[in-house]
Amino acid sequence: MRSAQARRAIVTKAAIAVGGLSVLLAGCAIPARSFTPTGGERVVVVVSGTANEPKPFATPAAEKILRDAANSTDVSAQGSGKSSVALISAADGSETPAIVLTPRRADGALEHGLNRPTLIDDNVRKAADVIGATAAHRAGLDLLGGIDLAVRGIDPGTLVVDSSGLATAGAFDLRQVGWNADPATISRQLAAAGQLPDLTGWHVLFTGLGAVAGAQPPLPTPARDKLAAYWKALCQAAHAASCDLDQTRVPAHRPESTVATPVVPVPGVQSVVGPSGRVSTTVSDSALGFAGDSAGLSPAARDLLRSLAESITARLADRPQATVTVRGYAADPPGSTPAGRQELAALRARVVAGALTASGVTNHLDVAGIGTEPGATAIVGGRFDEPTAARLRRVEITY
């Protein structure tokens, strides 16, 4: 971790434009500023931007925070004084310049006239563009470490964490923690070990929690809820003034990063990437919630398939002719017939395919029921074994 002094130096370098120097930001030249954007409102945005997440996105709630800061009256009339700023950085430590949110004229004076709304819109859009262009350059995600790095040496303000929250590195690695741990216990342990950032006085908003792309399996509702509980508990244990969760769905756009990052195993869902680059996602009966001979989807299952549809849409955005295959499988309970199992598996596959289409998948879907997987059976020791049957009941989607 950098020291507070080093962090302040980074902010100063990013925030101050000297003479005719211009800073390249998200591919665009930001005009040089002749004043020091310190004081005012501080909005720190931490973006994970991994290859397993949709393209980062400034949600309406995040934009409101930026806009409110831009309208802050805790600024100076002249350019040599205080301004509100947005400090945006990648969770893996990549640095980006600060963006002045306070509307100012070319001479640095505060704009109170007719151009004020336009200048504020421009400044908020610049911040949103930088958020959207932020991408991880390292494998793995140490979100706790990224938050710590972003707030060190900065006076408390508002912190926006734009991330799926699926950490795979650092002190809070979800692959090690799993989905059954108690959030309060985990938070206490990390606090006792000095592994939490100091968020005293900060107002924190988490956006994009649970939003996935690439090879990361989508999260069933229980996993989404546990993920939110983990991060809220960690935030509170770090002594933040407030910890809020933005429920806005992140648009299904292709990830910015191309650096491979580990996936977090998810109960009931498994994704693998084949040699050809196609992703095969297996959704078990436990996640789909099919009962007995039923092919009815629960609301939670539909939400899961909506997340999967978003991943499919993002991955196939430039391949509208690509085919998505959906294959249904069934168990072999006593009294069932191969034809009946095949019919049930086909019905479940069609229901899943229909949910994907309803959630925005426009590619051609090749749908079929396999029945019981050849060579597999849930009859163990002469008896029907339900745990084995649960593994046989599944739907596989390849795209």
N, C-alpha and C positions, 0 to 999 in steps of 0.2 A: 504494500500500500504506500502511496506517496504521502509525504508529510503535509500538514496544513499549509506550511509556507510554500511548498512546491505547488500545491493545488491552487493557491492564490495567484502564483506566478503564471500558471496556465490560463486562469481566467483573465488576468490582466492582458496577457499577450493576445488572447482571443478577442478581447473586447475593445482594445484600443487600436485604431488605425492611425498610422503615423504618416504625415505628409501625403505623398501621392500613392502610397501603398494601397493595393486593393486585395481583398481576400477572396479566394475562390470558394464558393459554397454551393454544394450540390450542383456543380457544373455551371453556376452563374456567378458573375462578379458582383460582390456586394460593395456599394460605394463607400469610400473612405469616410470615417467619422472623425471629427476633430475634437471630440469631448470624451470624457471618461464615463462610461455607463455604470456607475456604482450607486449604491443606495436604491431608493425606490422599491418596487416590488421585485422579488426574485422568484422566478419559476425555473426549477431544475427538472429536466426531462431525461430519464434514463431509458434507453431503447435497447432491447436485446437483439432483435433483428437477425435471428438465426435462420438457417435453411429449413428448419422444421416449424416455421411460423409464417403466416401470411405477411405480405409487405406491411411494414409499420404504418400506422394510421392514426392521425390526430382525430379522435372522436369529438362529437359536439361538446361533451363535458370538458375535454382537454382544451378545445378551442375557447370555451367560455372562460377558463382559467387564464389563458393567454390574453383574451380580450379585456377581462377585468383588470389584469395587471397593466395593460396598455392605457386603460382609463384611470389609473390610479392618480390621485392628487398629491401623493407623497413624492413629488418630483420638483425640480428647479426650473424656473422659467427660462434661464439661459443654458446653453449647451455645456457649459463648463461644470454644471452641477449634477444633481441626481437624476437618474432615469431608471425605468423598469426594464429588466432584461430577462431573456430566456437563455438558459445554459443547457445545451443539448449534447448528450454524449452517449456513446455505445457502452453497453454493460461490460464489454471486454476491454475497456480502457481507451478506445480510439477517441481522439479529441476533435471537437468541432468549435468554430468560433461562436462567441455569444451573439445574440440577436437583440438589438434594441427594440423594445416594444413601444416605448413612449413616442407619440407622434411629434416630430420636429421638422422645422423648415430646413432649407439648405444651409442657412447660417447657424443652425443649431438651436435657434429659439423655439420655444414650445408653441405648437400650433393649436390655436383655439378657434380658428375660422372654419370656413366651409370645407377646406381640404382635410380637416381632422378625421372624419369617418373613413375617407379613402386611404389616408396614411395608416390608420390603425388596421384596416383590412389588409393592406399591403404587408405590414409587419407581421400580422398573425399568419398570413399566407406563407411568408418566408419561413417562419418557424415550422409550420405544418409541412412545408416542402422538405425541410431538413430532416424532420422526423421521418418522413416517408422514404428518404434516401439513405437513412442510416442502416448499415449492414454489419453483421459480425464478421470479423476477419480471423477468428480463432475457433477451433472446435470446442464444443462444450459451452455451458452457460453457468457462470458463477454470478448469479443475480445479486446475492447479498454483498459480494465483493464489489460489484459494479455500483450498487447504491452507496456503499461506504465511500468509494472513491469520488463519486459525484458530489456528495454533500460535505466532504471534509474541507474545512477552511471557509465555508460559506455560511453567512448568517442565515438563520432559519427563515423559510418562506414556504412555498408550495412545491411539493415533489410529485411529479407525474411519472409513474412506472409503467412504461409501455412494453408489455412482455406477456408471453404465455404462462410464465411462472414455472415452467418445467425445467428446473435447474438440474444440471448434470455434472457440476463441478463445485469445488469449494466446500464450505462447511455444511451447506444444506443441499445435498445431492439426493434427489428424489429416488434414484435407483437404489440407494442404500436405506433411505428412510421408509420407503414403501407407502402404502395407502391405508395402513391400519394403525399408525401411530397417533398418539394424543397430541393435538397441536399445542396445548398449554405446556405439556411436559417437554416437547421438543424445544419450544421457545425458552423455557427456563434453563435447559441444558446448554443451549447455545449462548444465552446471556451469561451464565456462570463461567463459560469458557472464554468470554470476551470476543465472541464471534459475530456479534450483532453491531450494525452501524449505530451511531448516536443520532437519533432522530428527534431529540428533544426540541420542542417548539415547531417542528415541521408538520404541515398539513399534507397528508399523503393520499393520492388517488391512484389505484391500480386499474389499468385498462388492458383489455385483451387477455385476461387470465383464461387459460384453457383453450385459446384459439390456436389451432395447429395446421400444419401443411406438410408437404414432403412425405417422408416415411414415418413420421410420428403418428401412431394410432390416435383416433379421436377419443375423447374422454366421455364415458357414460356419466349420467347425472350424478351418481354418488361420488365419482372421482372428481368431477368439477366442484362439487360442494366441499369435498375435503381439501382440494387445492386452495379454494378461497379461504377456508378456515385456517389452513397453515399460514398463509401470507398475512391474514389479519392478525393472527396471534403473534407472528414475528414482528409485525409493525408495532403492535401495542407493547410488546416486550422491549422494543427499542425506544420506548417513551415518546412516540409521536403524539402531537397534540390531537390529531384525528387520523383515522384510517378508513377510507371509503373505497368501495368497489364499484366500478363502472360496468353496468350490465349490457352496454351497447355491443352488438355483434360486430366483429371486425370484418370488413369486406374480404371476399375470397380472391385476393390478388396474389400472383406468384411471388415467392420470397425474393428479397433483394440479395441475400447472401447465397453463395454457391459453395461455401465451405461446409463439408460434411460434419454433422454434429450427432452425438449419440441420441438414441430414442429412449424414452422412459416407458418401461413396460406398463401396460394398462390392463386391469382385470377384465377379462371377457373379450378383449380385442387384441389382435396381433397383426402387425404389418411387416412384410419383408419386401426388399427390392431385389428383383431377379436380375440375371446377367444382361438382359435386354433393356434394363432400366424401368420395366413395368413394376408397379407396386401391387402386391396381392394382400388384401386385408381380409382376415377371417374374423367374423363376428359370431360369437358363441350364443347358444340359446340363453345363457344367463344374462347377456346384454340385450338380446332381442326380446326376451320375456314371453316367448310363445308358450302357451299352456296346452298340455295334452295334444289333442288333434287340431288345435287352433292355429290359425295364421293371422291372428289379430295382433297389431303392434300397440304397445303402450305409448303414452305421451313421451316417456323418457326415452324409449327406443327410437321414436321419430326424431327427437332432438339429437340423439347420437347420429342417426343417419343423415340428418341435416348437416352436421359437422363434417361427416365423411363426404357428403356431396360437395361441400365447399372445397375440400382438399382435392377432389377429383376435378372440379371446375378450374381451379388454379393450375393444376398440373397439366391439364389438357387444353389450356387456353389457346395455344397456337397449333393445336392438332384437332380441329373440329371433326375430322374424318375418322379419328381413332375410335375403336370399339371398346366398350366396357362390358366385361363378361360377369354374369351373376349366376352362381351355381348354388343350389340348395341341397342340403344333406339331411337325412333323418336317421333316427335310431330304429332298432328292430324289436319292439316289445312283443311278448307272446301274443299270438293271434293275428299279428299283422301279416300282410302279404307284400311281396316285392312290388306289385303294381300299386298297392295302396300307399306304400312308403314313397314310391316315386311320385305319385300324384300329390301327396302332402308336401314333399320337398319342392316340387315345381310351384305349388301354390305359394309357399313361403318365399321362394325366390322372386316370384312375380310381385308379391306385396313389397318386398324390399326394393325391387327395381322401381315400382311405382312411387315409393317414398323418395328415392333418389331423383327421379324425374320431377316430382312435385317440388323438390328443393333446388332445382335449377340445373340439373345435369341434362344437357342437350345432345350429347353424343349418343350414337346408336348403342342400345343395350342388347346384348346376346344373353337371353335368359333361359335357363333349363334347370330341371330337377334331376339329381343323380339318384336319389333314394339313399339307401345305406351304402356307405363307401365299400367298394369291392374288397373282400377279405376281412372286413371289420365286423364285429358283433358286440352287442351289449350283454350277451349271455355269458356269464362268467361262473364256472363251476356248476353249470346246470341251472343257474338262476339269473334273472334279469337284474343287472347291476346299474343302478341309477347314475352314479358318478361317471361310469363309462358311457352310458347313454347320453349324458349331458355333453360330453366331448364330441359325440357323433352328430348331435343336432347343431347345425351351424349353417351359415351362408358365407360363401367366399366371393369377394368382389375384386376383380383384377382390372387395372387401368394403366 
